[in-house]
Structure formats: structure tokens, C-alpha cells
Amino acid sequence: MNDFGQPQVFLVGAGPGDPGLLTLRGHELLSQADVILYDNLVAPELLQFAGEAAEKIYVGKRAGRHQYSQEEINALLIEHGKKGVIVVRLKGGDPCIFGRGGEEALALKQAQIPFEIVPGITAGIAACSYAGIPITHRNMASDVAFITGHEDITRIDDSQIDWKALAAWRGTIVFYMAVTKIEAICQRLMDYGMDKKTPAAIISWATTPKQMTCSASLDDLSQVVKDNNIRPPAIIVIGKVAALRDDLSWFESRPLLGKTVVVTRARRQASELTKQLKYLGAHVLETPTIKIAPPDNLEKIQQAFEKLMDYDWIVFTSTNGVEAFFKYLFLYQLDGRDLVKNKIAAVGTTTSQALLNYGISADLVPETFTSAAIVEALRQSDDIQGLRYLLPRTNIAPKELPDALKEHGGRVDDVVFYQTQPDFQHQSLLEKYLDQDRIDWIVFTSSSTVKNFTDQISLKNYSSNKYQIASIGPQTTTTLSKAEINNVVEAQEHTIHGLIKTILSY
Ligand code: SAH
């Protein structure tokens, strides 16, 4: 325990599968954790939010490996909790819905270790939403029951579940852990009088690119599950609302659902491509990921601060730039009062918001990111000729903006306040996917992305017919063939849009 009795152990809900469904609190704790104990239904991507030094302990079930008993997990939590480090117990969905979070919390309580429980989106709710089944509805379902299928269904006499009440339930019933017992469950509900034509659905691997939903009436559901070979993890929904799926299904109609696409980064481009592919349902692996590092030396920053008063404008083009600027401003024992002489521009509202956090309201906020638009906005505000500009930026910032300012007669100090570097920490994830033949597309948007990729991975080691390579245009294709990567599908229109069109039509 630390000095004030604050919690050291955090039981964190990881959400149902889609890494985007983790809570902000969960994300914050993961990034601070010293030790993470995680289960098998936790999305592997979430571990990327952990710091490099965090110890990650897998305590879930896996065939052929030692499986931790609940007592052993409790003991591990207590052992690490006592060290005074930050321990995150990351559990699929919500920690306390069929997740034994209650038992773990009790064990911690007994050991006098303070804890916090961070809720997660439970699979039952997420599966319904992602299948297009509103779990409640004013005219169809005024109540919801979450039921475990884990019970031994043959032991009806000492069942913890009131089957009679359940069969008479008028709202929505959501079963967890019930795939293997689906036939018996449906039969029992019908035996107790539930209408055999009650709409039902089963959703496996909900919220992930592998999501699959089958709808059927109660009496047909188990046959449909067999016919479609549906495997756990899956959620079974029974109730009138299940019928709304015919109209409301949205996730499974995305054209790239189930496809895994590797996007190789080059500056901002990758995130736009990633965003679009995700909207189309693809599971996107960005590689390499990016990390922010300090500049190699602080000389230029120091020089800029020495003549800070002389700059007519300071132009911030990113939140990272704002953060780094103030970090060094304070380091050199200056503060906001030293900026009274400068006018300040922030490109985009997130950048201007970051400035506001330091008590600075930008004089100018161009909304468009192109250098032409920024220069035009600056020009409308002032004649650029002869004015001095400070640009606190990253090492890989494109030169268009300073060049354009200079063209208009501006005097520009383009100073590296932070570096953007490839982070190869997650290379192993990509290798794992390649090993398991789980990649459908590898996408290259420029020659430099080819280099970034081949620096990490030698595709020759992964002979597979499964994945396709997509290239944005002839130059990139040539670079690929020089790297002995062939069989490339090239976009007809050499833009991100064209690239996506090509993938979709393939
Ligand atoms: N604490 C978890 C549930 C753990 S029990 C939660 O709140 O979601 C494990 C069961 O959860 C599985 O057998 C399955 O019924 C359900 N489940 C978990 N993830 C799922 C997913 N992505 N899709 C469908 N069902 C899932």
C-alpha cells in the first residue's frame, strides 16, 4: 500500500474485443501499470497501451499450458499488490459480470490491499449492439436478464437459475458461456412454456472482425448453430428485440469485415488510411507504430528561447508540438508571461485546445492542414514579408510550410522540439499474425513505407498465398519489386481513395 492508502490493484474491464471499446480510465491505468495480469478474451492490441517495462502475465486458459486456478490468480494479485507497484488485472468485458471480479476483490480486501474496480463494456451488451439488436425497446423489452450457461444443465434440481421465471420472462434474455449447451437451454425454456417461435440470435466473436451472427426462432436456434459451426465465445439473445436485427444489422454489412489489413506508416497518411479501412470493417494493424522522443540536442531550442521576444508569430502545428514547447519553456525557467510579444497560431482545433490548457488562446486557428491554407490564413492576418516565425515541430515535419513562408519573405526558424520515431515494439504482433496466416492485405502508400516495412519484416520468411500486396502507384510498385516483393495489386487512381477502391473491388 502507498502512503495514503490509494489503490494499487485495479480490476479493469477490457471490453468485449474491439480495442476501441476500452474505457479512458482503463487506458490510463494500462499505460501506468507495472504489472498486468490478463485473460484470454482480452484483445491483444490492448497490451500495446502498456509501457515497455510493464510485466505482462497471461493467466487465462490456453490448451496445453498450465492454467492458473482462481486461488493462484488471487495469490498473484496479492503478491504483486503488496509490492506497492501498480497492478492491473485486465479482464474481458466487465470484471464483475461472470468474470469472478467479486472473488478477486474479496481476496484483496482480506489481504488489506486497496483496490479499484473499473467497469468494462460487457460482451452481452456489446454483442447485441454490434449485431443490430437493441437490448431494450419501449414496446418490446422492458427488462434484461444476464444468465450464465456455465451451470451443469442436467442438475435441474439444484439450479441457481429460476427456469420457470425465465421461460415467462417477457423482456430480453442474454446467455453467456452457453454455446455447447444451447440445445438443452432452448429445450428447457420451451418445456417451461416459452413460445417456440420467440426470436433469438447467437453472436460469436462480437465486436471483432470475426463477428458472426445467426438468427433463428427458439426451436431452430440450436440446429442453426450446428449448421454454421458456431464456436465460443458467443452470446445468445432471446426475446422480441432479436427480430430487429433484420433491419438494424450494421457491423456485419461492412465490406471489409473479417479482413486484416497491414498499413505501413509514413507520417500522417497512415492514420487517414487506417481510419477509412476501419470504417469499412477491416481489422487494421499499423506498423511500425510511432513513438515521441526528445530532440537529439537542445541547442536550437535554447537559441529560439533566447530570442523568443523577436518572433512575430509562433505557429503550432500539432498537440505534440505544444506539449514539447511548454515542457522546454518551463525547463528554461520561462513561462506564459514570456509570450506576451508573440502572436500565436494553432493549426486545427485540437492544437488550439492544447494551447488553452496552458492558458493561451490562439490568435489564429486555420482549420485546414495544407501549408497553402495556413500561409493564406497568416497572410490575411499580417503581411508576411520581413516577419519572424518560430515553428516548434517534429523532425519529420514536411518542409512545405517553412518554404512557403520564406517564399512570402518570412524569416523562419523551424525548430525540432520533438522527434517522431518508429517504434518496433509491436513487431512481434505482426510476426504472429503472419505466422498464423491471418493477414489479408499489406498496403503500401509510398516507397518510404516499403522501407519502413522491410526494415522490420522479411516477407520471404512467410510464404503464404493468403495475403495480397497493394500499392498506391507505379513508383511504390517499383520499390516493392526491388525489395523482391511481387504479385502486387496496384491502385488505378494513385490516391488513398483509389487504393481503397482497388482493395474493395478485388
Ligand atoms: N466478463 C465478461 C464475460 C466473461 S464469461 C464480460 O463481461 O463480457 C465469457 C463469456 O463471455 C463467453 O463464453 C461468451 O459468452 C462471452 N463473450 C466474451 N467475449 C465475447 C465476444 N467477443 N463475443 C461473444 N461473446 C463473448
Residues whose N, C-alpha, C, O or C-beta is under 5 A from the ligand:
A	BS01	SAH	P16 G17 L41 G92 G93 D94 P95 I97 F98 G99 I121 T122 A123 G124 A127 F175 Y176 M177 A178 I203 S204 W205 A206 P233 A234 I235
